Amino acid sequence: MNGAASGRASASRGASRAKGRALTEGQRAERRLGLWLCAPAAIIMVVVTGWPIVYSVLLSLQRYDLRFPEDKAWIGLSNYATVLSSEVWWNAFWVTLLITVVSVAIELVLGMLLAFAMYRAIVGRGLIRTVVLIPYGIVTVAAAYGWKYAWTPGTGWLAGLLPGGSAPLTERGPAIAIIILAEVWKTTPFMALLLMAGLAVVPEELLRAASVDGASLWQRFTRVTLPLMKPAILVALLFRTLDAFRIFDNIYVLTNGSQGTGSVSISAYHNLIGGLNLGIGSTMSVLILVTVAIIAVVFILGFGTAAPGSER
Amino acid sequence: MAEIVLDHITKRYADGTVAVDDFDVRIADHEFVILVGPSGCGKSTTLNMIAGLEDITEGELRVDGRRMNEKAPRDRDMAMVFQSYALYPHMTVRENIAFPLKLAKMGREETQERVERAAGLLDLAPYLDRKPAALSGGQRQRVAMGRAIVRDPKAFLMDEPLSNLDAKLRVQMRTSISRLQKSLGTTTVYVTHDQTEAMTLGDRIVIMRAGLIQQIGPPQELYDHPRNLFVAGFIGSPSMNVVPARLEEGLLRTPIGDIPLRGRLGRAAEGPDVPRDVIAGIRPESFEDASLVHDAEEGGTFTGTVDLLESMGPEKLAYFTLDTGAVRSEHLSEAGGEEAGEECRLVAQLDPKSGARRGQPVRLWYDTQAVHLFHPKTGENLTER
């Protein structure tokens, strides 16, 4: 038994070694062609994303302020110490986190409702799908200006609904709420699209089986549809969380980060472009990259247990 | 356990298509009823109406005398087994089987006990903690059965539960379903397109075609006394042979010889509105190698050259081509028999001792009293009216 098993194992190892060595001429040509076909994309990626990332890491390790170019020097990690002990950075970080969590949560619920509406609608399905997708088709900056004017006292139709003299975009709480509103309005359709794709993979027969088994509409949703949609939900959440954490354009237009409403991206921008402090700005960018990477890793670890039907 | 009454039930869709037309059957408590027919005949729609997955347009569905038309599926207390098994992929076998009990808010201990009992009945005990993806087709099918029996429902509804299995497993599961139903005694409605399943499983068979019931009865009755050409062609494998025939004075002229019109054939020929040109049907087992028949009184003989010979073990199937055109009838094309060619073919089921050889002529005897006559237009069985 044991001998047979190990014999089989060594045989298969031998086979795979033989396979690795004995590539035929045709296989080698195919492999070469594959590399050539990948090369342009790989080179472009290295040039336009790989190098800038490396360059900003290098900048983050230097004292480099364009106002004092002669002070440029390698200072190790002290930029990181500066940023991580700065109240401004942490304020921006928590604001970003708040916007991310609240907007993604609202988008998930609304997106699910819209996905159901788009998927289940019997009459006017085309119309519903078109209407739902309109916000997604509008340029974010243009939409952000729309929201900005709408909330500006005197001219805006939404500001007009508020009690006289209130200027919501100049107060921290209301401004953040408006930023979240603009973000939700803009990206819920994207969420709904991803979730609709997930809905489509739930077999109709399972829902019928569940209803015969005694499940109510809500039980069918929570016990059959949701578990089967889990991978789609995680993908949607991953995309949206990564996106939301890097929020920039809505804030840039609506408040430009005043009254403590700036996100980490806004902070990085202000230091890098406004303040011309390449060292500190790059440090912030690298920290954003690290945070986004952590979020992605957490989600991807979640995927492993998510696939329905996977053994354990 | 329940009596299910389908009282003149009709299903009409919004576009006017009638899927089921005036379906009227009373299914007794403990009974095993098969709905059989070619695809699109309305058998699954009927089952879905019983389950509550589709609305009933007209008529009334009663279970134990109570009207069910407006009840949601979950309030009907019926269990359904689907062709795809419809197992929940994110749950283990145990959770799948326990799902209906969990929804019914049954206590933990009783749930546990019932799941174990169902699993024991279906030999699923070793797989209780696996996910459906890790099971074979036959095991999945048994889990679907387990989920149905665990609740002890009023009725089992089965929608082609065996059609995704390979042939051998299908036969195996067929007997175990039959045994299970007999021991539980639960009223069962079973949908299939396979006439063998219908013949072997059911107490009664309901044959459907294009939304209409063709005939209802026990398997043997449907086999021996088909009411029309469709039923005759659908039930039985190999299918009944059909040949063109002509009624003349005291004789039925067929490509396999002239048959005197006596007994039931005589009575059939004397009936009202009987055209002169009819369709004659005779089952393959009504033939025998003439050399093996000693008492060949009530019978005709026919000599033909064997095109093809299939040795099945307990019998031999001999195929012949008759020098006449094939019978064309809308009643046959849907019955799912052999694809009708240009020529009229005949199959005879012979004793394995028969000396028939391929390419050689053989003299066959056939039982003339086993011949059925059908109306060429309406398909009605003239010998059974």
Interface residues (C-beta under 8 A of the other chain):
Chain A: P203 E205 L206 R208 A209 A210 S211 V212 D213 G214 A215 S216 Q219 R223 V224 P227 L228 K230 P308 G309 S310 E311 R312
Chain B: A51 G52 L53 A72 P73 R74 R76 M78 A79 M80 F82 S84 A86 Y88 P89 H90 F99 P100 L103 A104 R130 K131 P132 A133 A134 R147 L157
